[in-house]
Amino acid sequence: MGLRDDPFEYRVTRDGAVLVRRGGRLVVTVAGARAERLVALLGHDDETDQQLLARATGNYRRGNERRR
């Protein structure tokens, strides 16, 4: 199961934190300067957003975000 089958979802809170969910569960909350950088990069295209969210959660290191 990859990012296309089980994509990340995100929401930016009023205080600028980014809540990242996958499968209906909260995976990570990104806050502060890291959240500001992430928000600036999100929203351009879905595939790039999924890559960025995978990196933000730490799943990037597991290799599950690669294309096949």
C-alpha positions as CSV (number, residue, x, y, z in Angstrom):
1,M,0.0,0.0,0.0
2,G,1.5,3.3,-1.1
3,L,0.8,7.0,-0.9
4,R,-1.7,6.8,-3.6
5,D,-3.7,4.1,-1.9
6,D,-3.4,5.6,1.6
7,P,-2.6,9.3,1.2
8,F,-1.7,11.7,4.0
9,E,-4.2,14.5,4.9
10,Y,-3.2,17.7,6.6
11,R,-4.8,20.7,8.3
12,V,-3.2,24.0,9.3
13,T,-4.4,25.3,12.7
14,R,-5.0,28.9,13.6
15,D,-1.6,29.0,15.4
16,G,0.2,27.7,12.3
17,A,0.8,24.1,13.4
18,V,0.3,21.4,10.7
19,L,-1.7,18.3,11.8
20,V,-0.8,15.4,9.6
21,R,-3.2,12.4,9.4
22,R,-3.1,9.1,7.6
23,G,-5.9,6.6,7.7
24,G,-7.9,8.8,9.9
25,R,-5.3,8.9,12.7
26,L,-3.1,11.8,13.7
27,V,0.5,10.9,12.8
28,V,2.4,14.0,13.7
29,T,2.0,17.7,14.6
30,V,4.5,20.0,13.0
31,A,4.9,23.4,14.7
32,G,7.1,26.4,14.7
33,A,9.6,27.3,12.0
34,R,9.4,23.8,10.6
35,A,5.6,24.2,10.1
36,E,6.0,27.6,8.4
37,R,8.4,26.1,5.9
38,L,6.1,23.1,5.3
39,V,3.0,25.3,4.8
40,A,4.9,27.4,2.3
41,L,5.7,24.3,0.2
42,L,2.3,22.6,0.4
43,G,-0.6,23.1,-2.0
44,H,1.1,23.1,-5.4
45,D,0.4,19.5,-6.5
46,D,-0.8,16.4,-4.7
47,E,2.2,14.2,-5.4
48,T,4.6,16.8,-4.1
49,D,2.4,17.4,-1.1
50,Q,2.4,13.6,-0.3
51,Q,6.2,13.5,-0.5
52,L,6.6,16.5,1.8
53,L,4.1,15.1,4.3
54,A,5.9,11.7,4.3
55,R,9.1,13.4,5.0
56,A,7.5,15.5,7.8
57,T,6.3,12.3,9.5
58,G,9.6,10.4,9.2
59,N,8.1,7.8,6.8
60,Y,10.5,9.1,4.2
61,R,13.3,7.2,5.8
62,R,11.4,4.0,5.4
63,G,11.2,4.3,1.6
64,N,7.5,4.0,1.3
65,E,7.2,7.2,-0.6
66,R,9.2,6.1,-3.7
67,R,7.7,5.7,-7.1
68,R,7.6,2.2,-8.6
